[in-house]
Amino acid sequence: PRDGCGYCRRALGAEVRIECAECTPRLLLCVDCLRAGVSIHTRGHTPAHKYRVIDVGSDALLEIGWRGTDELRLLEGVQLYGFGNWMDIAEHVGGGRSREAVERHYRRCYLESPHFP
């Protein structure tokens, strides 16, 4: 499908989709394939590429309990307040998350993940 996952071919409909920022022509992935860290050798796509979140919704992207909007606010908070200012970043993310929970999520999903988005 034109707006389907470029790996598993599932139609994405109104689901959150991930666009590879480095592949041309446009490559979309479903959240499941992003989580799995898929490579598409015929397209030259690797999990190390940069991504854009398209149609951000309420689905978890990298970890259960963290919606796409939460991930964006986390990354925005790190950019605004600087790495390590977890209290300010946690307030920016919202949702009642503690400083420790935000730091733990960032480290696990962005710094220590073998499939860093």
C-alpha positions, 0 to 999 in steps of 0.5 A: 500500500502507498501509505503502508509499512515499507517492511511488513506492508501492513496498511497503516490507516490512521495509525502512527507512522514513522518516516525515515528522514534519510531514505528516498523515495519516502519510506514509511514504517509501522511502530512495530517494525520501528521497535524491531529495528528492521533493515531494508537492504534493497532500499539501503535502510538501516535502524541507525537512520533518523526518523520523523513521527507522522500522525502522532497519536496515542500509541506507544512508540518505544515503550508501553506507557509512552505515547508519541506525543510524550516522546516528542515532549521528552526530546523537546525538553532535553533540547530546551533544558539540556541533558541532565536537567531531568526535573525540568524535563519531567515537568515539560513531559507532564503526565505526572512522571517523576524525574527518575522515570523520565531519565530511566526512559531516556537512557533505556530508549535513546542512549542504551538501545541497540535500535536508537531511533 
